[in-house]
Amino acid sequence: MTMDSQTTAKALGRLRRIEGQVQGIQRMVEEDKSCVDILLQLAAVQGAVEQVQKLLLGQHLEACVAEAVRAPSSRDRQRKMDELLDVFSRFSGR
């Protein structure tokens, strides 16, 4: 799957923010900050990662559905639909 330029820009921006958050958490650990504060920051990173997953999942679902509709044979359509269901089942419960 190829991402459109808008999705790529959004994903990269979010990942850069996550990178900064993780570096901040590393400093917190090195400076022996409160475990509660560190855990709160880790939860924030986890939420941010989930947002990137949702963004990419949405992009993939759109592309996969479009490919399935355009597939030349029923076998190809079924393969794309199976892929779509697999991806959706892996990430929808998070």
PDB file with one MODEL, atoms N, CA, C and O in Angstrom:
MODEL        1
ATOM      1  N   MET A   1       0.837  -1.174   0.000  1.00  0.00           N
ATOM      2  CA  MET A   1       0.000   0.000   0.000  1.00  0.00           C
ATOM      3  C   MET A   1       0.881   1.236   0.000  1.00  0.00           C
ATOM      4  O   MET A   1       1.886   1.299   0.709  1.00  0.00           O
ATOM      5  N   THR A   2       0.502   2.195  -0.785  1.00  0.00           N
ATOM      6  CA  THR A   2       1.188   3.475  -0.804  1.00  0.00           C
ATOM      7  C   THR A   2       0.281   4.499  -0.143  1.00  0.00           C
ATOM      8  O   THR A   2      -0.901   4.601  -0.472  1.00  0.00           O
ATOM      9  N   MET A   3       0.841   5.252   0.787  1.00  0.00           N
ATOM     10  CA  MET A   3       0.054   6.276   1.468  1.00  0.00           C
ATOM     11  C   MET A   3      -0.004   7.532   0.621  1.00  0.00           C
ATOM     12  O   MET A   3       0.928   7.844  -0.119  1.00  0.00           O
ATOM     13  N   ASP A   4      -1.125   8.257   0.742  1.00  0.00           N
ATOM     14  CA  ASP A   4      -1.188   9.549   0.069  1.00  0.00           C
ATOM     15  C   ASP A   4      -0.322  10.538   0.847  1.00  0.00           C
ATOM     16  O   ASP A   4       0.025  10.294   2.002  1.00  0.00           O
ATOM     17  N   SER A   5       0.019  11.644   0.211  1.00  0.00           N
ATOM     18  CA  SER A   5       0.968  12.588   0.813  1.00  0.00           C
ATOM     19  C   SER A   5       0.438  13.206   2.101  1.00  0.00           C
ATOM     20  O   SER A   5       1.215  13.491   3.011  1.00  0.00           O
ATOM     21  N   GLN A   6      -0.861  13.415   2.190  1.00  0.00           N
ATOM     22  CA  GLN A   6      -1.441  13.991   3.406  1.00  0.00           C
ATOM     23  C   GLN A   6      -1.313  13.015   4.581  1.00  0.00           C
ATOM     24  O   GLN A   6      -0.946  13.419   5.685  1.00  0.00           O
ATOM     25  N   THR A   7      -1.611  11.749   4.348  1.00  0.00           N
ATOM     26  CA  THR A   7      -1.488  10.741   5.401  1.00  0.00           C
ATOM     27  C   THR A   7      -0.036  10.576   5.812  1.00  0.00           C
ATOM     28  O   THR A   7       0.264  10.454   6.999  1.00  0.00           O
ATOM     29  N   THR A   8       0.865  10.570   4.842  1.00  0.00           N
ATOM     30  CA  THR A   8       2.295  10.462   5.146  1.00  0.00           C
ATOM     31  C   THR A   8       2.737  11.611   6.037  1.00  0.00           C
ATOM     32  O   THR A   8       3.438  11.395   7.026  1.00  0.00           O
ATOM     33  N   ALA A   9       2.337  12.822   5.697  1.00  0.00           N
ATOM     34  CA  ALA A   9       2.721  13.995   6.491  1.00  0.00           C
ATOM     35  C   ALA A   9       2.159  13.916   7.905  1.00  0.00           C
ATOM     36  O   ALA A   9       2.858  14.217   8.873  1.00  0.00           O
ATOM     37  N   LYS A  10       0.897  13.512   8.024  1.00  0.00           N
ATOM     38  CA  LYS A  10       0.290  13.384   9.354  1.00  0.00           C
ATOM     39  C   LYS A  10       1.005  12.318  10.180  1.00  0.00           C
ATOM     40  O   LYS A  10       1.324  12.536  11.349  1.00  0.00           O
ATOM     41  N   ALA A  11       1.255  11.164   9.562  1.00  0.00           N
ATOM     42  CA  ALA A  11       1.909  10.068  10.281  1.00  0.00           C
ATOM     43  C   ALA A  11       3.307  10.472  10.730  1.00  0.00           C
ATOM     44  O   ALA A  11       3.688  10.224  11.874  1.00  0.00           O
ATOM     45  N   LEU A  12       4.067  11.087   9.842  1.00  0.00           N
ATOM     46  CA  LEU A  12       5.428  11.499  10.204  1.00  0.00           C
ATOM     47  C   LEU A  12       5.423  12.550  11.307  1.00  0.00           C
ATOM     48  O   LEU A  12       6.260  12.503  12.208  1.00  0.00           O
ATOM     49  N   GLY A  13       4.501  13.487  11.247  1.00  0.00           N
ATOM     50  CA  GLY A  13       4.400  14.495  12.302  1.00  0.00           C
ATOM     51  C   GLY A  13       4.098  13.870  13.649  1.00  0.00           C
ATOM     52  O   GLY A  13       4.704  14.223  14.660  1.00  0.00           O
ATOM     53  N   ARG A  14       3.161  12.943  13.655  1.00  0.00           N
ATOM     54  CA  ARG A  14       2.811  12.266  14.906  1.00  0.00           C
ATOM     55  C   ARG A  14       3.968  11.415  15.414  1.00  0.00           C
ATOM     56  O   ARG A  14       4.239  11.384  16.614  1.00  0.00           O
ATOM     57  N   LEU A  15       4.648  10.726  14.506  1.00  0.00           N
ATOM     58  CA  LEU A  15       5.778   9.889  14.923  1.00  0.00           C
ATOM     59  C   LEU A  15       6.927  10.727  15.472  1.00  0.00           C
ATOM     60  O   LEU A  15       7.614  10.306  16.402  1.00  0.00           O
ATOM     61  N   ARG A  16       7.135  11.891  14.911  1.00  0.00           N
ATOM     62  CA  ARG A  16       8.187  12.776  15.443  1.00  0.00           C
ATOM     63  C   ARG A  16       7.838  13.254  16.851  1.00  0.00           C
ATOM     64  O   ARG A  16       8.705  13.343  17.721  1.00  0.00           O
ATOM     65  N   ARG A  17       6.558  13.562  17.064  1.00  0.00           N
ATOM     66  CA  ARG A  17       6.142  13.949  18.417  1.00  0.00           C
ATOM     67  C   ARG A  17       6.330  12.791  19.389  1.00  0.00           C
ATOM     68  O   ARG A  17       6.775  12.987  20.520  1.00  0.00           O
ATOM     69  N   ILE A  18       5.994  11.598  18.949  1.00  0.00           N
ATOM     70  CA  ILE A  18       6.172  10.407  19.788  1.00  0.00           C
ATOM     71  C   ILE A  18       7.647  10.224  20.116  1.00  0.00           C
ATOM     72  O   ILE A  18       8.004   9.919  21.254  1.00  0.00           O
ATOM     73  N   GLU A  19       8.496  10.409  19.121  1.00  0.00           N
ATOM     74  CA  GLU A  19       9.941  10.295  19.336  1.00  0.00           C
ATOM     75  C   GLU A  19      10.394  11.274  20.423  1.00  0.00           C
ATOM     76  O   GLU A  19      11.177  10.912  21.301  1.00  0.00           O
ATOM     77  N   GLY A  20       9.907  12.492  20.362  1.00  0.00           N
ATOM     78  CA  GLY A  20      10.249  13.481  21.383  1.00  0.00           C
ATOM     79  C   GLY A  20       9.738  13.082  22.756  1.00  0.00           C
ATOM     80  O   GLY A  20      10.422  13.269  23.762  1.00  0.00           O
ATOM     81  N   GLN A  21       8.523  12.528  22.791  1.00  0.00           N
ATOM     82  CA  GLN A  21       7.973  12.070  24.066  1.00  0.00           C
ATOM     83  C   GLN A  21       8.835  10.951  24.656  1.00  0.00           C
ATOM     84  O   GLN A  21       9.116  10.945  25.855  1.00  0.00           O
ATOM     85  N   VAL A  22       9.246  10.022  23.826  1.00  0.00           N
ATOM     86  CA  VAL A  22      10.061   8.898  24.300  1.00  0.00           C
ATOM     87  C   VAL A  22      11.408   9.399  24.812  1.00  0.00           C
ATOM     88  O   VAL A  22      11.899   8.923  25.836  1.00  0.00           O
ATOM     89  N   GLN A  23      12.001  10.346  24.115  1.00  0.00           N
ATOM     90  CA  GLN A  23      13.265  10.914  24.597  1.00  0.00           C
ATOM     91  C   GLN A  23      13.064  11.598  25.948  1.00  0.00           C
ATOM     92  O   GLN A  23      13.927  11.518  26.823  1.00  0.00           O
ATOM     93  N   GLY A  24      11.934  12.265  26.114  1.00  0.00           N
ATOM     94  CA  GLY A  24      11.622  12.882  27.398  1.00  0.00           C
ATOM     95  C   GLY A  24      11.472  11.849  28.498  1.00  0.00           C
ATOM     96  O   GLY A  24      11.910  12.069  29.627  1.00  0.00           O
ATOM     97  N   ILE A  25      10.861  10.729  28.174  1.00  0.00           N
ATOM     98  CA  ILE A  25      10.703   9.652  29.156  1.00  0.00           C
ATOM     99  C   ILE A  25      12.067   9.076  29.524  1.00  0.00           C
ATOM    100  O   ILE A  25      12.317   8.772  30.691  1.00  0.00           O
ATOM    101  N   GLN A  26      12.946   8.923  28.544  1.00  0.00           N
ATOM    102  CA  GLN A  26      14.300   8.442  28.840  1.00  0.00           C
ATOM    103  C   GLN A  26      14.989   9.369  29.830  1.00  0.00           C
ATOM    104  O   GLN A  26      15.635   8.911  30.773  1.00  0.00           O
ATOM    105  N   ARG A  27      14.852  10.671  29.616  1.00  0.00           N
ATOM    106  CA  ARG A  27      15.452  11.634  30.550  1.00  0.00           C
ATOM    107  C   ARG A  27      14.833  11.504  31.937  1.00  0.00           C
ATOM    108  O   ARG A  27      15.533  11.582  32.947  1.00  0.00           O
ATOM    109  N   MET A  28      13.535  11.309  31.978  1.00  0.00           N
ATOM    110  CA  MET A  28      12.858  11.152  33.268  1.00  0.00           C
ATOM    111  C   MET A  28      13.415   9.954  34.030  1.00  0.00           C
ATOM    112  O   MET A  28      13.635  10.027  35.239  1.00  0.00           O
ATOM    113  N   VAL A  29      13.642   8.852  33.316  1.00  0.00           N
ATOM    114  CA  VAL A  29      14.195   7.649  33.954  1.00  0.00           C
ATOM    115  C   VAL A  29      15.619   7.923  34.427  1.00  0.00           C
ATOM    116  O   VAL A  29      15.986   7.573  35.549  1.00  0.00           O
ATOM    117  N   GLU A  30      16.419   8.548  33.567  1.00  0.00           N
ATOM    118  CA  GLU A  30      17.806   8.870  33.937  1.00  0.00           C
ATOM    119  C   GLU A  30      17.867   9.793  35.151  1.00  0.00           C
ATOM    120  O   GLU A  30      18.777   9.686  35.973  1.00  0.00           O
ATOM    121  N   GLU A  31      16.900  10.695  35.260  1.00  0.00           N
ATOM    122  CA  GLU A  31      16.882  11.653  36.362  1.00  0.00           C
ATOM    123  C   GLU A  31      16.111  11.141  37.573  1.00  0.00           C
ATOM    124  O   GLU A  31      15.883  11.879  38.532  1.00  0.00           O
ATOM    125  N   ASP A  32      15.714   9.870  37.522  1.00  0.00           N
ATOM    126  CA  ASP A  32      15.026   9.214  38.636  1.00  0.00           C
ATOM    127  C   ASP A  32      13.743   9.952  39.038  1.00  0.00           C
ATOM    128  O   ASP A  32      13.486  10.177  40.221  1.00  0.00           O
ATOM    129  N   LYS A  33      12.954  10.320  38.039  1.00  0.00           N
ATOM    130  CA  LYS A  33      11.680  10.998  38.296  1.00  0.00           C
ATOM    131  C   LYS A  33      10.661  10.009  38.849  1.00  0.00           C
ATOM    132  O   LYS A  33      10.887   8.799  38.853  1.00  0.00           O
ATOM    133  N   SER A  34       9.566  10.530  39.302  1.00  0.00           N
ATOM    134  CA  SER A  34       8.494   9.731  39.895  1.00  0.00           C
ATOM    135  C   SER A  34       7.996   8.660  38.920  1.00  0.00           C
ATOM    136  O   SER A  34       7.773   8.932  37.740  1.00  0.00           O
ATOM    137  N   CYS A  35       7.829   7.446  39.434  1.00  0.00           N
ATOM    138  CA  CYS A  35       7.312   6.350  38.606  1.00  0.00           C
ATOM    139  C   CYS A  35       5.925   6.687  38.066  1.00  0.00           C
ATOM    140  O   CYS A  35       5.607   6.356  36.924  1.00  0.00           O
ATOM    141  N   VAL A  36       5.107   7.337  38.875  1.00  0.00           N
ATOM    142  CA  VAL A  36       3.765   7.703  38.430  1.00  0.00           C
ATOM    143  C   VAL A  36       3.845   8.661  37.243  1.00  0.00           C
ATOM    144  O   VAL A  36       3.111   8.505  36.267  1.00  0.00           O
ATOM    145  N   ASP A  37       4.729   9.647  37.324  1.00  0.00           N
ATOM    146  CA  ASP A  37       4.892  10.591  36.216  1.00  0.00           C
ATOM    147  C   ASP A  37       5.373   9.879  34.952  1.00  0.00           C
ATOM    148  O   ASP A  37       4.912  10.177  33.850  1.00  0.00           O
ATOM    149  N   ILE A  38       6.289   8.949  35.118  1.00  0.00           N
ATOM    150  CA  ILE A  38       6.802   8.186  33.971  1.00  0.00           C
ATOM    151  C   ILE A  38       5.687   7.338  33.367  1.00  0.00           C
ATOM    152  O   ILE A  38       5.534   7.284  32.146  1.00  0.00           O
ATOM    153  N   LEU A  39       4.912   6.678  34.217  1.00  0.00           N
ATOM    154  CA  LEU A  39       3.811   5.854  33.727  1.00  0.00           C
ATOM    155  C   LEU A  39       2.774   6.689  32.980  1.00  0.00           C
ATOM    156  O   LEU A  39       2.229   6.242  31.970  1.00  0.00           O
ATOM    157  N   LEU A  40       2.501   7.884  33.465  1.00  0.00           N
ATOM    158  CA  LEU A  40       1.562   8.769  32.767  1.00  0.00           C
ATOM    159  C   LEU A  40       2.086   9.137  31.382  1.00  0.00           C
ATOM    160  O   LEU A  40       1.325   9.173  30.415  1.00  0.00           O
ATOM    161  N   GLN A  41       3.368   9.406  31.292  1.00  0.00           N
ATOM    162  CA  GLN A  41       3.964   9.738  29.999  1.00  0.00           C
ATOM    163  C   GLN A  41       3.958   8.530  29.061  1.00  0.00           C
ATOM    164  O   GLN A  41       3.746   8.673  27.857  1.00  0.00           O
ATOM    165  N   LEU A  42       4.191   7.346  29.615  1.00  0.00           N
ATOM    166  CA  LEU A  42       4.134   6.130  28.795  1.00  0.00           C
ATOM    167  C   LEU A  42       2.724   5.904  28.258  1.00  0.00           C
ATOM    168  O   LEU A  42       2.551   5.490  27.111  1.00  0.00           O
ATOM    169  N   ALA A  43       1.724   6.174  29.084  1.00  0.00           N
ATOM    170  CA  ALA A  43       0.336   6.039  28.631  1.00  0.00           C
ATOM    171  C   ALA A  43       0.048   7.031  27.504  1.00  0.00           C
ATOM    172  O   ALA A  43      -0.666   6.707  26.555  1.00  0.00           O
ATOM    173  N   ALA A  44       0.599   8.228  27.610  1.00  0.00           N
ATOM    174  CA  ALA A  44       0.416   9.224  26.550  1.00  0.00           C
ATOM    175  C   ALA A  44       1.049   8.752  25.246  1.00  0.00           C
ATOM    176  O   ALA A  44       0.472   8.928  24.172  1.00  0.00           O
ATOM    177  N   VAL A  45       2.227   8.158  25.339  1.00  0.00           N
ATOM    178  CA  VAL A  45       2.899   7.631  24.141  1.00  0.00           C
ATOM    179  C   VAL A  45       2.075   6.500  23.539  1.00  0.00           C
ATOM    180  O   VAL A  45       1.904   6.424  22.323  1.00  0.00           O
ATOM    181  N   GLN A  46       1.570   5.631  24.389  1.00  0.00           N
ATOM    182  CA  GLN A  46       0.759   4.519  23.899  1.00  0.00           C
ATOM    183  C   GLN A  46      -0.471   5.049  23.151  1.00  0.00           C
ATOM    184  O   GLN A  46      -0.815   4.541  22.083  1.00  0.00           O
ATOM    185  N   GLY A  47      -1.120   6.051  23.703  1.00  0.00           N
ATOM    186  CA  GLY A  47      -2.269   6.649  23.026  1.00  0.00           C
ATOM    187  C   GLY A  47      -1.886   7.269  21.696  1.00  0.00           C
ATOM    188  O   GLY A  47      -2.622   7.154  20.716  1.00  0.00           O
ATOM    189  N   ALA A  48      -0.741   7.923  21.658  1.00  0.00           N
ATOM    190  CA  ALA A  48      -0.276   8.547  20.420  1.00  0.00           C
ATOM    191  C   ALA A  48       0.035   7.495  19.357  1.00  0.00           C
ATOM    192  O   ALA A  48      -0.272   7.692  18.182  1.00  0.00           O
ATOM    193  N   VAL A  49       0.638   6.387  19.760  1.00  0.00           N
ATOM    194  CA  VAL A  49       0.929   5.295  18.821  1.00  0.00           C
ATOM    195  C   VAL A  49      -0.383   4.722  18.276  1.00  0.00           C
ATOM    196  O   VAL A  49      -0.489   4.427  17.086  1.00  0.00           O
ATOM    197  N   GLU A  50      -1.370   4.569  19.145  1.00  0.00           N
ATOM    198  CA  GLU A  50      -2.663   4.059  18.696  1.00  0.00           C
ATOM    199  C   GLU A  50      -3.304   4.994  17.673  1.00  0.00           C
ATOM    200  O   GLU A  50      -3.964   4.532  16.742  1.00  0.00           O
ATOM    201  N   GLN A  51      -3.116   6.300  17.836  1.00  0.00           N
ATOM    202  CA  GLN A  51      -3.654   7.251  16.865  1.00  0.00           C
ATOM    203  C   GLN A  51      -2.980   7.084  15.498  1.00  0.00           C
ATOM    204  O   GLN A  51      -3.638   7.186  14.463  1.00  0.00           O
ATOM    205  N   VAL A  52      -1.684   6.831  15.498  1.00  0.00           N
ATOM    206  CA  VAL A  52      -0.980   6.588  14.232  1.00  0.00           C
ATOM    207  C   VAL A  52      -1.495   5.291  13.606  1.00  0.00           C
ATOM    208  O   VAL A  52      -1.701   5.221  12.394  1.00  0.00           O
ATOM    209  N   GLN A  53      -1.701   4.264  14.436  1.00  0.00           N
ATOM    210  CA  GLN A  53      -2.244   3.008  13.916  1.00  0.00           C
ATOM    211  C   GLN A  53      -3.603   3.236  13.269  1.00  0.00           C
ATOM    212  O   GLN A  53      -3.866   2.717  12.184  1.00  0.00           O
ATOM    213  N   LYS A  54      -4.467   4.002  13.917  1.00  0.00           N
ATOM    214  CA  LYS A  54      -5.797   4.268  13.364  1.00  0.00           C
ATOM    215  C   LYS A  54      -5.699   5.019  12.041  1.00  0.00           C
ATOM    216  O   LYS A  54      -6.425   4.719  11.094  1.00  0.00           O
ATOM    217  N   LEU A  55      -4.813   5.979  11.985  1.00  0.00           N
ATOM    218  CA  LEU A  55      -4.616   6.741  10.753  1.00  0.00           C
ATOM    219  C   LEU A  55      -4.206   5.817   9.609  1.00  0.00           C
ATOM    220  O   LEU A  55      -4.774   5.873   8.518  1.00  0.00           O
ATOM    221  N   LEU A  56      -3.212   4.965   9.871  1.00  0.00           N
ATOM    222  CA  LEU A  56      -2.721   4.065   8.825  1.00  0.00           C
ATOM    223  C   LEU A  56      -3.736   2.980   8.496  1.00  0.00           C
ATOM    224  O   LEU A  56      -3.864   2.582   7.338  1.00  0.00           O
ATOM    225  N   LEU A  57      -4.455   2.499   9.499  1.00  0.00           N
ATOM    226  CA  LEU A  57      -5.489   1.501   9.253  1.00  0.00           C
ATOM    227  C   LEU A  57      -6.576   2.085   8.356  1.00  0.00           C
ATOM    228  O   LEU A  57      -7.032   1.429   7.420  1.00  0.00           O
ATOM    229  N   GLY A  58      -6.987   3.305   8.641  1.00  0.00           N
ATOM    230  CA  GLY A  58      -7.998   3.950   7.801  1.00  0.00           C
ATOM    231  C   GLY A  58      -7.540   4.082   6.364  1.00  0.00           C
ATOM    232  O   GLY A  58      -8.300   3.817   5.433  1.00  0.00           O
ATOM    233  N   GLN A  59      -6.299   4.491   6.188  1.00  0.00           N
ATOM    234  CA  GLN A  59      -5.737   4.620   4.835  1.00  0.00           C
ATOM    235  C   GLN A  59      -5.715   3.258   4.142  1.00  0.00           C
ATOM    236  O   GLN A  59      -6.079   3.146   2.971  1.00  0.00           O
ATOM    237  N   HIS A  60      -5.292   2.238   4.861  1.00  0.00           N
ATOM    238  CA  HIS A  60      -5.221   0.902   4.270  1.00  0.00           C
ATOM    239  C   HIS A  60      -6.615   0.392   3.912  1.00  0.00           C
ATOM    240  O   HIS A  60      -6.813  -0.185   2.843  1.00  0.00           O
ATOM    241  N   LEU A  61      -7.573   0.604   4.801  1.00  0.00           N
ATOM    242  CA  LEU A  61      -8.930   0.138   4.523  1.00  0.00           C
ATOM    243  C   LEU A  61      -9.484   0.799   3.265  1.00  0.00           C
ATOM    244  O   LEU A  61     -10.092   0.131   2.429  1.00  0.00           O
ATOM    245  N   GLU A  62      -9.279   2.094   3.129  1.00  0.00           N
ATOM    246  CA  GLU A  62      -9.757   2.788   1.931  1.00  0.00           C
ATOM    247  C   GLU A  62      -9.109   2.218   0.674  1.00  0.00           C
ATOM    248  O   GLU A  62      -9.790   1.954  -0.317  1.00  0.00           O
ATOM    249  N   ALA A  63      -7.804   2.032   0.716  1.00  0.00           N
ATOM    250  CA  ALA A  63      -7.083   1.523  -0.452  1.00  0.00           C
ATOM    251  C   ALA A  63      -7.472   0.082  -0.753  1.00  0.00           C
ATOM    252  O   ALA A  63      -7.645  -0.292  -1.914  1.00  0.00           O
ATOM    253  N   CYS A  64      -7.609  -0.719   0.287  1.00  0.00           N
ATOM    254  CA  CYS A  64      -7.914  -2.139   0.108  1.00  0.00           C
ATOM    255  C   CYS A  64      -9.319  -2.324  -0.468  1.00  0.00           C
ATOM    256  O   CYS A  64      -9.524  -3.153  -1.354  1.00  0.00           O
ATOM    257  N   VAL A  65     -10.271  -1.564   0.029  1.00  0.00           N
ATOM    258  CA  VAL A  65     -11.633  -1.660  -0.498  1.00  0.00           C
ATOM    259  C   VAL A  65     -11.654  -1.244  -1.966  1.00  0.00           C
ATOM    260  O   VAL A  65     -12.288  -1.903  -2.790  1.00  0.00           O
ATOM    261  N   ALA A  66     -10.970  -0.165  -2.291  1.00  0.00           N
ATOM    262  CA  ALA A  66     -10.919   0.285  -3.687  1.00  0.00           C
ATOM    263  C   ALA A  66     -10.292  -0.785  -4.576  1.00  0.00           C
ATOM    264  O   ALA A  66     -10.777  -1.040  -5.678  1.00  0.00           O
ATOM    265  N   GLU A  67      -9.221  -1.409  -4.102  1.00  0.00           N
ATOM    266  CA  GLU A  67      -8.577  -2.473  -4.889  1.00  0.00           C
ATOM    267  C   GLU A  67      -9.503  -3.663  -5.052  1.00  0.00           C
ATOM    268  O   GLU A  67      -9.570  -4.254  -6.130  1.00  0.00           O
ATOM    269  N   ALA A  68     -10.217  -4.022  -3.994  1.00  0.00           N
ATOM    270  CA  ALA A  68     -11.113  -5.174  -4.053  1.00  0.00           C
ATOM    271  C   ALA A  68     -12.221  -4.941  -5.074  1.00  0.00           C
ATOM    272  O   ALA A  68     -12.581  -5.850  -5.822  1.00  0.00           O
ATOM    273  N   VAL A  69     -12.752  -3.746  -5.103  1.00  0.00           N
ATOM    274  CA  VAL A  69     -13.824  -3.424  -6.045  1.00  0.00           C
ATOM    275  C   VAL A  69     -13.316  -3.483  -7.482  1.00  0.00           C
ATOM    276  O   VAL A  69     -14.036  -3.918  -8.381  1.00  0.00           O
ATOM    277  N   ARG A  70     -12.078  -3.046  -7.699  1.00  0.00           N
ATOM    278  CA  ARG A  70     -11.511  -3.021  -9.055  1.00  0.00           C
ATOM    279  C   ARG A  70     -10.870  -4.347  -9.469  1.00  0.00           C
ATOM    280  O   ARG A  70     -10.470  -4.496 -10.623  1.00  0.00           O
ATOM    281  N   ALA A  71     -10.767  -5.290  -8.569  1.00  0.00           N
ATOM    282  CA  ALA A  71     -10.082  -6.550  -8.887  1.00  0.00           C
ATOM    283  C   ALA A  71     -10.763  -7.232 -10.075  1.00  0.00           C
ATOM    284  O   ALA A  71     -11.990  -7.281 -10.155  1.00  0.00           O
ATOM    285  N   PRO A  72      -9.947  -7.757 -10.998  1.00  0.00           N
ATOM    286  CA  PRO A  72     -10.503  -8.318 -12.232  1.00  0.00           C
ATOM    287  C   PRO A  72     -11.254  -9.639 -12.043  1.00  0.00           C
ATOM    288  O   PRO A  72     -12.147  -9.953 -12.829  1.00  0.00           O
ATOM    289  N   SER A  73     -10.916 -10.393 -11.042  1.00  0.00           N
ATOM    290  CA  SER A  73     -11.573 -11.691 -10.876  1.00  0.00           C
ATOM    291  C   SER A  73     -12.130 -11.826  -9.463  1.00  0.00           C
ATOM    292  O   SER A  73     -11.703 -11.136  -8.538  1.00  0.00           O
ATOM    293  N   SER A  74     -13.084 -12.723  -9.323  1.00  0.00           N
ATOM    294  CA  SER A  74     -13.672 -12.938  -7.997  1.00  0.00           C
ATOM    295  C   SER A  74     -12.623 -13.487  -7.030  1.00  0.00           C
ATOM    296  O   SER A  74     -12.679 -13.212  -5.831  1.00  0.00           O
ATOM    297  N   ARG A  75     -11.680 -14.252  -7.541  1.00  0.00           N
ATOM    298  CA  ARG A  75     -10.607 -14.779  -6.689  1.00  0.00           C
ATOM    299  C   ARG A  75      -9.743 -13.634  -6.137  1.00  0.00           C
ATOM    300  O   ARG A  75      -9.409 -13.615  -4.952  1.00  0.00           O
ATOM    301  N   ASP A  76      -9.390 -12.688  -7.006  1.00  0.00           N
ATOM    302  CA  ASP A  76      -8.610 -11.525  -6.569  1.00  0.00           C
ATOM    303  C   ASP A  76      -9.397 -10.683  -5.570  1.00  0.00           C
ATOM    304  O   ASP A  76      -8.846 -10.211  -4.575  1.00  0.00           O
ATOM    305  N   ARG A  77     -10.700 -10.496  -5.844  1.00  0.00           N
ATOM    306  CA  ARG A  77     -11.541  -9.733  -4.909  1.00  0.00           C
ATOM    307  C   ARG A  77     -11.581 -10.415  -3.554  1.00  0.00           C
ATOM    308  O   ARG A  77     -11.477  -9.762  -2.516  1.00  0.00           O
ATOM    309  N   GLN A  78     -11.732 -11.735  -3.570  1.00  0.00           N
ATOM    310  CA  GLN A  78     -11.803 -12.469  -2.306  1.00  0.00           C
ATOM    311  C   GLN A  78     -10.484 -12.378  -1.545  1.00  0.00           C
ATOM    312  O   GLN A  78     -10.481 -12.243  -0.322  1.00  0.00           O
ATOM    313  N   ARG A  79      -9.382 -12.449  -2.250  1.00  0.00           N
ATOM    314  CA  ARG A  79      -8.064 -12.335  -1.615  1.00  0.00           C
ATOM    315  C   ARG A  79      -7.919 -10.977  -0.934  1.00  0.00           C
ATOM    316  O   ARG A  79      -7.446 -10.898   0.200  1.00  0.00           O
ATOM    317  N   LYS A  80      -8.324  -9.907  -1.623  1.00  0.00           N
ATOM    318  CA  LYS A  80      -8.247  -8.566  -1.040  1.00  0.00           C
ATOM    319  C   LYS A  80      -9.190  -8.431   0.151  1.00  0.00           C
ATOM    320  O   LYS A  80      -8.844  -7.798   1.148  1.00  0.00           O
ATOM    321  N   MET A  81     -10.372  -9.018   0.054  1.00  0.00           N
ATOM    322  CA  MET A  81     -11.313  -8.954   1.172  1.00  0.00           C
ATOM    323  C   MET A  81     -10.780  -9.738   2.369  1.00  0.00           C
ATOM    324  O   MET A  81     -10.945  -9.311   3.511  1.00  0.00           O
ATOM    325  N   ASP A  82     -10.145 -10.876   2.116  1.00  0.00           N
ATOM    326  CA  ASP A  82      -9.534 -11.641   3.206  1.00  0.00           C
ATOM    327  C   ASP A  82      -8.436 -10.833   3.882  1.00  0.00           C
ATOM    328  O   ASP A  82      -8.323 -10.826   5.108  1.00  0.00           O
ATOM    329  N   GLU A  83      -7.625 -10.150   3.073  1.00  0.00           N
ATOM    330  CA  GLU A  83      -6.570  -9.297   3.625  1.00  0.00           C
ATOM    331  C   GLU A  83      -7.182  -8.182   4.470  1.00  0.00           C
ATOM    332  O   GLU A  83      -6.704  -7.885   5.565  1.00  0.00           O
ATOM    333  N   LEU A  84      -8.225  -7.581   3.958  1.00  0.00           N
ATOM    334  CA  LEU A  84      -8.910  -6.508   4.666  1.00  0.00           C
ATOM    335  C   LEU A  84      -9.444  -6.994   6.015  1.00  0.00           C
ATOM    336  O   LEU A  84      -9.260  -6.326   7.032  1.00  0.00           O
ATOM    337  N   LEU A  85     -10.089  -8.130   6.025  1.00  0.00           N
ATOM    338  CA  LEU A  85     -10.621  -8.683   7.271  1.00  0.00           C
ATOM    339  C   LEU A  85      -9.512  -9.019   8.254  1.00  0.00           C
ATOM    340  O   LEU A  85      -9.662  -8.800   9.456  1.00  0.00           O
ATOM    341  N   ASP A  86      -8.405  -9.545   7.758  1.00  0.00           N
ATOM    342  CA  ASP A  86      -7.271  -9.874   8.617  1.00  0.00           C
ATOM    343  C   ASP A  86      -6.711  -8.619   9.285  1.00  0.00           C
ATOM    344  O   ASP A  86      -6.490  -8.597  10.496  1.00  0.00           O
ATOM    345  N   VAL A  87      -6.486  -7.595   8.501  1.00  0.00           N
ATOM    346  CA  VAL A  87      -5.949  -6.343   9.045  1.00  0.00           C
ATOM    347  C   VAL A  87      -6.932  -5.746  10.037  1.00  0.00           C
ATOM    348  O   VAL A  87      -6.541  -5.320  11.124  1.00  0.00           O
ATOM    349  N   PHE A  88      -8.192  -5.714   9.672  1.00  0.00           N
ATOM    350  CA  PHE A  88      -9.196  -5.127  10.554  1.00  0.00           C
ATOM    351  C   PHE A  88      -9.287  -5.893  11.870  1.00  0.00           C
ATOM    352  O   PHE A  88      -9.388  -5.279  12.931  1.00  0.00           O
ATOM    353  N   SER A  89      -9.253  -7.220  11.819  1.00  0.00           N
ATOM    354  CA  SER A  89      -9.365  -8.007  13.053  1.00  0.00           C
ATOM    355  C   SER A  89      -8.153  -7.826  13.959  1.00  0.00           C
ATOM    356  O   SER A  89      -8.286  -7.900  15.181  1.00  0.00           O
ATOM    357  N   ARG A  90      -6.993  -7.594  13.394  1.00  0.00           N
ATOM    358  CA  ARG A  90      -5.788  -7.388  14.208  1.00  0.00           C
ATOM    359  C   ARG A  90      -5.818  -6.080  14.982  1.00  0.00           C
ATOM    360  O   ARG A  90      -5.346  -6.016  16.117  1.00  0.00           O
ATOM    361  N   PHE A  91      -6.368  -5.040  14.374  1.00  0.00           N
ATOM    362  CA  PHE A  91      -6.238  -3.709  14.952  1.00  0.00           C
ATOM    363  C   PHE A  91      -7.526  -3.091  15.467  1.00  0.00           C
ATOM    364  O   PHE A  91      -7.474  -2.074  16.158  1.00  0.00           O
ATOM    365  N   SER A  92      -8.665  -3.661  15.159  1.00  0.00           N
ATOM    366  CA  SER A  92      -9.917  -3.011  15.553  1.00  0.00           C
ATOM    367  C   SER A  92     -10.205  -3.121  17.043  1.00  0.00           C
ATOM    368  O   SER A  92     -10.925  -2.285  17.588  1.00  0.00           O
ATOM    369  N   GLY A  93      -9.671  -4.113  17.702  1.00  0.00           N
ATOM    370  CA  GLY A  93      -9.949  -4.309  19.123  1.00  0.00           C
ATOM    371  C   GLY A  93      -9.095  -3.486  20.050  1.00  0.00           C
ATOM    372  O   GLY A  93      -9.175  -3.660  21.266  1.00  0.00           O
ATOM    373  N   ARG A  94      -8.274  -2.590  19.523  1.00  0.00           N
ATOM    374  CA  ARG A  94      -7.355  -1.824  20.370  1.00  0.00           C
ATOM    375  C   ARG A  94      -7.913  -0.486  20.726  1.00  0.00           C
ATOM    376  O   ARG A  94      -7.265   0.284  21.434  1.00  0.00           O
TER     377      ARG A  94
ENDMDL
END
